[in-house]
């Protein structure tokens, strides 16, 4: 008869197995340097990121950072805090609700919705809010956390 005991997929994971409803937040102020760094990485030179005169005439009314700059804070939440070191995204489903300007305080939040016992996989609710609490980005993510012990 095969062993019916489930394997603990969270053995040797740095932060251990997270709990449902556990959450983490990180905050930072966006900078023009973020736009330049993101452009260097991706080639995204959209004028709404660089041309202040033009950007003021758009519905945004200001220079905005790239969406990847805005959502990058979620990477830090996941990889540094929850689930923690060794974690990568398997998938994300994000909705952009409000543009983020240069010099704005943003807060990224991840909250555990479900955790698998047999594999280090979590479902998360994710969001990025601005300094007045408006949702700029929200959605869900699936993460995988690899053990880093002994590597």
N, C-alpha and C positions, 0 to 999 in steps of 0.2 A: 504494500500500500504506500503510495507516494506521501512524502511529508507534506502536510497541509499547513504547516506553520508559515506565516508570511515573513519574508525577509525584511529586515529593517534597512531601508534604503538610505537612511540618514547617518549611518555609522561613519565616523571620522569627518563629517562636515563641520567646518570651522565654528559656526554659530549654533550648531545643533538644529534639531527639527523645530521650525516655527509653529506657532499656534494660530488657529483661526481667530480673526479680529485683531491680531497683533499688527501694529503699524509703525511706520518710520517716516520722518519728515526731514528735509534739508532745505535750506534757503540760501539764496545768493542774489547779488545785484548784477544784472546784465551790463555788459560793457561793449564799446565799439570794438575793442580788441577781440571779443568773441566773434563778431561778424567777420573780421579779417581772418581769424584762425579757421573758421568754418569754410570761408571762401577758399582758403589755401588747401584745405582738405578735399573740398567737393567741386570747386569751380563755380559755385552759385554766386553770381554777380548781379542778381536782380536789383534794379535801380531803387526799389522800395527799401533796400538795406543800405544804400550808399548816397543817393541823391536826396538831400533833405528838402530842397525846394519842391521837387516832384512829389516826394512822400507826403508833404503837408497837404497836397491837393487830392490825395487819395482818400478813400473812406477811413483809413487808419489815422490820418492827420498828423503823422509823425514817422520818423525812421523806425523800422521794426527789425528785430533779430530774426534770423531764419528759424523755421520750426524745429530744426534739429538742435539748435542752441537751446530753445525752450524745453524740449523733451530730454535733453542731455542730463538734466538734473535727476531724472528718473533712473538713468543708468547708475548714477552715484548712489542713490537710495538703495537700489537692488544689490549692487556689487559690494558696497561698503557696510551696509546696515542690515537689510532684511530682504531676502534670506541671508545675504552676507558674502564674504569672500568665496570665490569659486563659482558665483552665480552668473548665468548668461540668460538672455531672453531666447525663448523658443518661438514666441510669437507675441505680437501686440495688435490691439485694435484701438486706435486713437481717433478722437474727434477734436478738431481745433475749433474752439468757440470764440476766442478773443486773441488778437495779436498782442505781442509783448514788445514794448519799446526799449530803446537803449536807456540804461540807467534805472530800470525798474527792478524792484525786489520781487522775486518769484519764490514760491515754496512748492517743492515737489513732495508728494505723499504717495506711499504705497501701503496697501492694507491687504492682509492675507484673507482670501475667501475660502480656499480649500487647500489641503495638503495631502499628498499621497503618502501612504505608509511604506509601500514597496519600492518606490523610487523617489529621489529627492526633487520632486516636481511640485510647484505651487501654482495656484491661480490667484491673481492679484487684481484688486481695483486700483487704478492709478489716476493721479490728477496733478495738475500744476495750477496754482492760483496766484493772482497778483497781490499787491500790497493792500488792496481794499477788499480782498476775499473773493473777487470774481474768478470763476473757472475759466482758464485759458485753454487747457487741454484736459480731457478726461477719457477714460477707457479702461481696458482690461489688458492683462499680460499673463503669459504663461512662462515660468522660469524653470530652469534646471540648475541644480547646485552640485558641483563636483567636489569630492573631498580633496583637499590640498595637502593633507598630512602625508608625509613621506615622499613628497615629490621633490 
